[in-house]
Structure formats: structure tokens, C-alpha cells
Amino acid sequence: MVKAGALLVAVLAGLGITTYLMRTESPVAQPKTSTVLSIGLHPGAVDYTRYPQIDEATLTARIAAGETALREAGFDIVSCQVPADPDAAEAVLRDCAAGGQFRVAMIGAGVRMAPEHTLLFERLINVASDLAPGIRFCFNTSPESTIDALRRWVQPGG
């Protein structure tokens, strides 16, 4: 009977520790801010020969309209338009993020979807992770789908 009692105590203690651990937040600190770091290719860095239906002026206007919609929806965003060169993009990203606290980084489709930008995408993910440990990433399919991508991870003012 003593062995059974000791086993029950051990099991209950284990359950207590498990319950405590399940209620404890992640060891990676989450920023209290809801500020979004919006990272995308600068419209001047896009190879428009791959996208004959769009030009730099049109893309610039779509990005501006998307950012306006984000702000009107209550999101606090820091826009970071990077060049295609990974080293230069890293420097720009570090400047954009300097002193900020970010809960979410949104990385645009222009960076992610073109095979020639794979190294750039990888570098941006790793630098953003270093700059804001615990940051969440979301991805849009166009400037117009950014709000939906963000809402999967953060609410305005939240």
C-alpha cells in the first residue's frame, strides 16, 4: 500500500508540474507591442520583365494604398522596403527595425515567391528573428491581402 501511495503522489506531482508548464508562457519573450514590421522589395528592385501586367508606378501605388489601409484599420506599421541584394537588404532592415519592438513581421510575396530571392528571404527571416526574438511571421499574396495575413497573428492595438 505504501508503494501505491508513493506512486500516486509521484503521478500527481508530475501532473502538477505538467499543468504548471502548460500554463507558463513561452520562454521566448513576446513584445507587448502590436507594431508590425512590414518587409518587402523596394518597387525599384523588382524585375518587371517577369510581371508584364505591372510596372513600378502601379506597384508603388498598390503598396501605398495597402499601407494606408493598414493604418486605417488601426495597425501600427513600420514599412521596410529592401533592395534585392541580401547584404544591402540586411543593412536596410537593421535600420528600419532599430529601436523598435515588433510582434509580427510581414514579408511580402515579391521576396518569397521569386526563386532568385531565396537567399534574400532566408536572410530577412534570420535577421528579423535576431532583432526581435519570438517575433511571428505572416505572409501575404499581394499588398491587398496584408490585413488578413496580419489578423492571423495580431489585432490592431492588441
PyRosetta script that sets phi, psi and omega in degrees:
from pyrosetta import init, pose_from_sequence

init()
pose = pose_from_sequence("MVKAGALLVAVLAGLGITTYLMRTESPVAQPKTSTVLSIGLHPGAVDYTRYPQIDEATLTARIAAGETALREAGFDIVSCQVPADPDAAEAVLRDCAAGGQFRVAMIGAGVRMAPEHTLLFERLINVASDLAPGIRFCFNTSPESTIDALRRWVQPGG")
pose.set_psi(1, -34.1)
pose.set_omega(1, 178.5)
pose.set_phi(2, -64.7)
pose.set_psi(2, -40.9)
pose.set_omega(2, 179.9)
pose.set_phi(3, -63.8)
pose.set_psi(3, -41.2)
pose.set_omega(3, -180.0)
pose.set_phi(4, -65.5)
pose.set_psi(4, -39.7)
pose.set_omega(4, 178.3)
pose.set_phi(5, -64.7)
pose.set_psi(5, -42.2)
pose.set_omega(5, 178.3)
pose.set_phi(6, -64.2)
pose.set_psi(6, -39.0)
pose.set_omega(6, 178.8)
pose.set_phi(7, -65.2)
pose.set_psi(7, -42.6)
pose.set_omega(7, 179.2)
pose.set_phi(8, -62.4)
pose.set_psi(8, -43.1)
pose.set_omega(8, 178.2)
pose.set_phi(9, -61.6)
pose.set_psi(9, -43.0)
pose.set_omega(9, -179.8)
pose.set_phi(10, -64.1)
pose.set_psi(10, -42.1)
pose.set_omega(10, 179.7)
pose.set_phi(11, -65.6)
pose.set_psi(11, -45.6)
pose.set_omega(11, 179.9)
pose.set_phi(12, -64.3)
pose.set_psi(12, -39.3)
pose.set_omega(12, 177.1)
pose.set_phi(13, -63.0)
pose.set_psi(13, -41.9)
pose.set_omega(13, 177.8)
pose.set_phi(14, -62.2)
pose.set_psi(14, -41.1)
pose.set_omega(14, 178.1)
pose.set_phi(15, -65.2)
pose.set_psi(15, -38.2)
pose.set_omega(15, 178.4)
pose.set_phi(16, -63.4)
pose.set_psi(16, -42.7)
pose.set_omega(16, 178.5)
pose.set_phi(17, -66.0)
pose.set_psi(17, -42.7)
pose.set_omega(17, 179.6)
pose.set_phi(18, -62.2)
pose.set_psi(18, -44.4)
pose.set_omega(18, 179.2)
pose.set_phi(19, -62.4)
pose.set_psi(19, -43.0)
pose.set_omega(19, 178.7)
pose.set_phi(20, -61.4)
pose.set_psi(20, -46.3)
pose.set_omega(20, -179.0)
pose.set_phi(21, -64.1)
pose.set_psi(21, -35.9)
pose.set_omega(21, -179.5)
pose.set_phi(22, -69.3)
pose.set_psi(22, -27.5)
pose.set_omega(22, -179.2)
pose.set_phi(23, -88.6)
pose.set_psi(23, -14.3)
pose.set_omega(23, -178.3)
pose.set_phi(24, -79.5)
pose.set_psi(24, 139.3)
pose.set_omega(24, 178.9)
pose.set_phi(25, -67.0)
pose.set_psi(25, 162.1)
pose.set_omega(25, 177.0)
pose.set_phi(26, -54.3)
pose.set_psi(26, 145.1)
pose.set_omega(26, 178.2)
pose.set_phi(27, -67.6)
pose.set_psi(27, -13.4)
pose.set_omega(27, 176.4)
pose.set_phi(28, -86.5)
pose.set_psi(28, 120.1)
pose.set_omega(28, -177.2)
pose.set_phi(29, -65.8)
pose.set_psi(29, 132.1)
pose.set_omega(29, 176.1)
pose.set_phi(30, -96.2)
pose.set_psi(30, 130.5)
pose.set_omega(30, 177.5)
pose.set_phi(31, -62.3)
pose.set_psi(31, 149.5)
pose.set_omega(31, 179.9)
pose.set_phi(32, -79.2)
pose.set_psi(32, -14.7)
pose.set_omega(32, -177.0)
pose.set_phi(33, -78.2)
pose.set_psi(33, 159.4)
pose.set_omega(33, 172.3)
pose.set_phi(34, -110.7)
pose.set_psi(34, 14.2)
pose.set_omega(34, -179.1)
pose.set_phi(35, -63.8)
pose.set_psi(35, 136.3)
pose.set_omega(35, -177.4)
pose.set_phi(36, -106.8)
pose.set_psi(36, 133.8)
pose.set_omega(36, 172.7)
pose.set_phi(37, -97.7)
pose.set_psi(37, 110.0)
pose.set_omega(37, -176.5)
pose.set_phi(38, -99.9)
pose.set_psi(38, 111.0)
pose.set_omega(38, -174.0)
pose.set_phi(39, -112.5)
pose.set_psi(39, 128.3)
pose.set_omega(39, 177.9)
pose.set_phi(40, -155.3)
pose.set_psi(40, 165.7)
pose.set_omega(40, 175.8)
pose.set_phi(41, -65.5)
pose.set_psi(41, 138.2)
pose.set_omega(41, 171.9)
pose.set_phi(42, -63.5)
pose.set_psi(42, 137.6)
pose.set_omega(42, -178.7)
pose.set_phi(43, -54.3)
pose.set_psi(43, -26.7)
pose.set_omega(43, 177.8)
pose.set_phi(44, -74.8)
pose.set_psi(44, -10.5)
pose.set_omega(44, -178.3)
pose.set_phi(45, -97.8)
pose.set_psi(45, -1.0)
pose.set_omega(45, -176.6)
pose.set_phi(46, -85.7)
pose.set_psi(46, 138.3)
pose.set_omega(46, 174.5)
pose.set_phi(47, -86.7)
pose.set_psi(47, 98.4)
pose.set_omega(47, -174.9)
pose.set_phi(48, -74.6)
pose.set_psi(48, -10.0)
pose.set_omega(48, 175.5)
pose.set_phi(49, -65.7)
pose.set_psi(49, -24.9)
pose.set_omega(49, 177.3)
pose.set_phi(50, -80.1)
pose.set_psi(50, -16.9)
pose.set_omega(50, -175.8)
pose.set_phi(51, -131.1)
pose.set_psi(51, 72.7)
pose.set_omega(51, -174.8)
pose.set_phi(52, -64.4)
pose.set_psi(52, -15.5)
pose.set_omega(52, -178.7)
pose.set_phi(53, -83.4)
pose.set_psi(53, -1.1)
pose.set_omega(53, -176.6)
pose.set_phi(54, -139.1)
pose.set_psi(54, 153.9)
pose.set_omega(54, 174.7)
pose.set_phi(55, -131.9)
pose.set_psi(55, 176.4)
pose.set_omega(55, -175.1)
pose.set_phi(56, -61.2)
pose.set_psi(56, -42.3)
pose.set_omega(56, -179.5)
pose.set_phi(57, -62.9)
pose.set_psi(57, -41.8)
pose.set_omega(57, 179.6)
pose.set_phi(58, -65.7)
pose.set_psi(58, -45.2)
pose.set_omega(58, 179.2)
pose.set_phi(59, -64.0)
pose.set_psi(59, -42.1)
pose.set_omega(59, 178.3)
pose.set_phi(60, -58.4)
pose.set_psi(60, -43.8)
pose.set_omega(60, 179.0)
pose.set_phi(61, -65.4)
pose.set_psi(61, -40.4)
pose.set_omega(61, 179.3)
pose.set_phi(62, -65.1)
pose.set_psi(62, -41.0)
pose.set_omega(62, 178.6)
pose.set_phi(63, -63.9)
pose.set_psi(63, -46.4)
pose.set_omega(63, 179.2)
pose.set_phi(64, -60.2)
pose.set_psi(64, -43.3)
pose.set_omega(64, 178.9)
pose.set_phi(65, -64.3)
pose.set_psi(65, -40.0)
pose.set_omega(65, 178.1)
pose.set_phi(66, -63.1)
pose.set_psi(66, -43.1)
pose.set_omega(66, 179.0)
pose.set_phi(67, -66.1)
pose.set_psi(67, -38.8)
pose.set_omega(67, 176.4)
pose.set_phi(68, -62.1)
pose.set_psi(68, -43.6)
pose.set_omega(68, 178.6)
pose.set_phi(69, -61.9)
pose.set_psi(69, -39.6)
pose.set_omega(69, 178.2)
pose.set_phi(70, -62.0)
pose.set_psi(70, -47.2)
pose.set_omega(70, -179.5)
pose.set_phi(71, -65.1)
pose.set_psi(71, -40.2)
pose.set_omega(71, 178.0)
pose.set_phi(72, -65.3)
pose.set_psi(72, -27.9)
pose.set_omega(72, 177.6)
pose.set_phi(73, -81.1)
pose.set_psi(73, -2.8)
pose.set_omega(73, 176.5)
pose.set_phi(74, 98.4)
pose.set_psi(74, 4.7)
pose.set_omega(74, 178.5)
pose.set_phi(75, -80.9)
pose.set_psi(75, 138.9)
pose.set_omega(75, 172.5)
pose.set_phi(76, -95.3)
pose.set_psi(76, 113.9)
pose.set_omega(76, -176.0)
pose.set_phi(77, -123.0)
pose.set_psi(77, 149.6)
pose.set_omega(77, 168.5)
pose.set_phi(78, -115.8)
pose.set_psi(78, 115.6)
pose.set_omega(78, -178.8)
pose.set_phi(79, -87.4)
pose.set_psi(79, 133.3)
pose.set_omega(79, -178.7)
pose.set_phi(80, -133.9)
pose.set_psi(80, 99.9)
pose.set_omega(80, 179.6)
pose.set_phi(81, -96.5)
pose.set_psi(81, 118.0)
pose.set_omega(81, -171.9)
pose.set_phi(82, -106.8)
pose.set_psi(82, 155.5)
pose.set_omega(82, 171.9)
pose.set_phi(83, -76.6)
pose.set_psi(83, 170.6)
pose.set_omega(83, -177.8)
pose.set_phi(84, -77.0)
pose.set_psi(84, -22.7)
pose.set_omega(84, 179.6)
pose.set_phi(85, -72.1)
pose.set_psi(85, 123.5)
pose.set_omega(85, -176.4)
pose.set_phi(86, -58.2)
pose.set_psi(86, -40.2)
pose.set_omega(86, 179.5)
pose.set_phi(87, -65.5)
pose.set_psi(87, -45.4)
pose.set_omega(87, 178.7)
pose.set_phi(88, -66.3)
pose.set_psi(88, -38.9)
pose.set_omega(88, 179.2)
pose.set_phi(89, -63.5)
pose.set_psi(89, -40.0)
pose.set_omega(89, 177.9)
pose.set_phi(90, -60.2)
pose.set_psi(90, -44.3)
pose.set_omega(90, 180.0)
pose.set_phi(91, -62.1)
pose.set_psi(91, -42.7)
pose.set_omega(91, 178.8)
pose.set_phi(92, -64.1)
pose.set_psi(92, -44.5)
pose.set_omega(92, 179.4)
pose.set_phi(93, -61.1)
pose.set_psi(93, -43.7)
pose.set_omega(93, 178.4)
pose.set_phi(94, -60.6)
pose.set_psi(94, -39.5)
pose.set_omega(94, 177.3)
pose.set_phi(95, -65.4)
pose.set_psi(95, -45.4)
pose.set_omega(95, -179.4)
pose.set_phi(96, -60.7)
pose.set_psi(96, -38.6)
pose.set_omega(96, -173.8)
pose.set_phi(97, -90.9)
pose.set_psi(97, -6.0)
pose.set_omega(97, -176.4)
pose.set_phi(98, -54.7)
pose.set_psi(98, 122.9)
pose.set_omega(98, 176.0)
pose.set_phi(99, 77.0)
pose.set_psi(99, -2.1)
pose.set_omega(99, -178.5)
pose.set_phi(100, -93.4)
pose.set_psi(100, 158.5)
pose.set_omega(100, 171.5)
pose.set_phi(101, -118.6)
pose.set_psi(101, 127.7)
pose.set_omega(101, -174.2)
pose.set_phi(102, -128.4)
pose.set_psi(102, 137.9)
pose.set_omega(102, 175.4)
pose.set_phi(103, -92.2)
pose.set_psi(103, -33.5)
pose.set_omega(103, -174.7)
pose.set_phi(104, -135.6)
pose.set_psi(104, 140.4)
pose.set_omega(104, 168.9)
pose.set_phi(105, -115.9)
pose.set_psi(105, 127.6)
pose.set_omega(105, 176.4)
pose.set_phi(106, -104.5)
pose.set_psi(106, 122.0)
pose.set_omega(106, 179.0)
pose.set_phi(107, -110.4)
pose.set_psi(107, 122.1)
pose.set_omega(107, -172.8)
pose.set_phi(108, -67.2)
pose.set_psi(108, 158.3)
pose.set_omega(108, -177.3)
pose.set_phi(109, -62.9)
pose.set_psi(109, -31.2)
pose.set_omega(109, -180.0)
pose.set_phi(110, -61.3)
pose.set_psi(110, -31.4)
pose.set_omega(110, 177.3)
pose.set_phi(111, -78.0)
pose.set_psi(111, -43.5)
pose.set_omega(111, -170.1)
pose.set_phi(112, -80.8)
pose.set_psi(112, -32.0)
pose.set_omega(112, -166.2)
pose.set_phi(113, -93.9)
pose.set_psi(113, -14.8)
pose.set_omega(113, 179.6)
pose.set_phi(114, -93.3)
pose.set_psi(114, 121.5)
pose.set_omega(114, -177.7)
pose.set_phi(115, -54.1)
pose.set_psi(115, -32.0)
pose.set_omega(115, -179.3)
pose.set_phi(116, -70.2)
pose.set_psi(116, -9.7)
pose.set_omega(116, 178.7)
pose.set_phi(117, -104.8)
pose.set_psi(117, 15.0)
pose.set_omega(117, -178.9)
pose.set_phi(118, -59.1)
pose.set_psi(118, -46.8)
pose.set_omega(118, 179.4)
pose.set_phi(119, -63.2)
pose.set_psi(119, -40.3)
pose.set_omega(119, 177.3)
pose.set_phi(120, -60.8)
pose.set_psi(120, -47.4)
pose.set_omega(120, 179.7)
pose.set_phi(121, -59.3)
pose.set_psi(121, -47.4)
pose.set_omega(121, 178.7)
pose.set_phi(122, -58.3)
pose.set_psi(122, -45.7)
pose.set_omega(122, -179.2)
pose.set_phi(123, -63.1)
pose.set_psi(123, -43.8)
pose.set_omega(123, -179.5)
pose.set_phi(124, -63.0)
pose.set_psi(124, -41.5)
pose.set_omega(124, 177.8)
pose.set_phi(125, -60.9)
pose.set_psi(125, -47.8)
pose.set_omega(125, -176.9)
pose.set_phi(126, -67.4)
pose.set_psi(126, -40.2)
pose.set_omega(126, 178.6)
pose.set_phi(127, -67.3)
pose.set_psi(127, -45.1)
pose.set_omega(127, 178.9)
pose.set_phi(128, -60.6)
pose.set_psi(128, -39.3)
pose.set_omega(128, 178.1)
pose.set_phi(129, -64.2)
pose.set_psi(129, -38.4)
pose.set_omega(129, 177.5)
pose.set_phi(130, -68.5)
pose.set_psi(130, -40.3)
pose.set_omega(130, -177.0)
pose.set_phi(131, -72.5)
pose.set_psi(131, -31.8)
pose.set_omega(131, -176.8)
pose.set_phi(132, -137.6)
pose.set_psi(132, 78.7)
pose.set_omega(132, -179.7)
pose.set_phi(133, -53.5)
pose.set_psi(133, 134.0)
pose.set_omega(133, 180.0)
pose.set_phi(134, 87.7)
pose.set_psi(134, 0.1)
pose.set_omega(134, -179.1)
pose.set_phi(135, -62.3)
pose.set_psi(135, 146.6)
pose.set_omega(135, 175.6)
pose.set_phi(136, -99.0)
pose.set_psi(136, 151.8)
pose.set_omega(136, 179.0)
pose.set_phi(137, -116.3)
pose.set_psi(137, 141.5)
pose.set_omega(137, 172.7)
pose.set_phi(138, -134.9)
pose.set_psi(138, 161.3)
pose.set_omega(138, -173.1)
pose.set_phi(139, -137.1)
pose.set_psi(139, 135.3)
pose.set_omega(139, 176.6)
pose.set_phi(140, -101.7)
pose.set_psi(140, 173.8)
pose.set_omega(140, 174.0)
pose.set_phi(141, -111.9)
pose.set_psi(141, -12.2)
pose.set_omega(141, 177.6)
pose.set_phi(142, -164.6)
pose.set_psi(142, 165.3)
pose.set_omega(142, 176.1)
pose.set_phi(143, -56.8)
pose.set_psi(143, -30.1)
pose.set_omega(143, -177.9)
pose.set_phi(144, -74.5)
pose.set_psi(144, -17.9)
pose.set_omega(144, -178.7)
pose.set_phi(145, -98.9)
pose.set_psi(145, 8.1)
pose.set_omega(145, -175.8)
pose.set_phi(146, -65.3)
pose.set_psi(146, -41.4)
pose.set_omega(146, -178.7)
pose.set_phi(147, -58.1)
pose.set_psi(147, -45.6)
pose.set_omega(147, -179.9)
pose.set_phi(148, -63.2)
pose.set_psi(148, -40.2)
pose.set_omega(148, 178.7)
pose.set_phi(149, -62.3)
pose.set_psi(149, -43.9)
pose.set_omega(149, -179.5)
pose.set_phi(150, -65.4)
pose.set_psi(150, -42.1)
pose.set_omega(150, -177.4)
pose.set_phi(151, -63.2)
pose.set_psi(151, -16.9)
pose.set_omega(151, 175.1)
pose.set_phi(152, -68.9)
pose.set_psi(152, -20.7)
pose.set_omega(152, -173.7)
pose.set_phi(153, -123.9)
pose.set_psi(153, -23.2)
pose.set_omega(153, -176.6)
pose.set_phi(154, -154.0)
pose.set_psi(154, 148.2)
pose.set_omega(154, 174.1)
pose.set_phi(155, -104.8)
pose.set_psi(155, 149.9)
pose.set_omega(155, 178.2)
pose.set_phi(156, -54.5)
pose.set_psi(156, 134.7)
pose.set_omega(156, 178.9)
pose.set_phi(157, 70.2)
pose.set_psi(157, 2.0)
pose.set_omega(157, -176.1)
pose.set_phi(158, -90.2)
pose.dump_pdb("model.pdb")
